């Protein structure tokens, strides 16, 4: 009978340690008044999303300027061709 009581006491102590560990883990994940792991992960995800959005926006601006540059170049070339045509025709 003494062995059974000792075993039950050891199990109770182990369960108590597990409960304390689970509670500490819960506090670490949820925050316990400070930013927890979930808050930190959300912050990092938002930061990466913002960086990706900024890169996409920057790329779109570069493409827009490149397209405008080509439009101006084509306009200039067509005007030069028209001017040369007028010179040689006239």
Protein Blocks (a to p, Z undefined) as FASTA:
>chain_A
ZZmmmmmmmmmmmmmmmmmmmmmmmmmmnnnopacfklmmmmmmmmmmmmmmmmmmmmmm
mmmmmmmmmmmmmmmmmmmmmmmmmmmmZZ
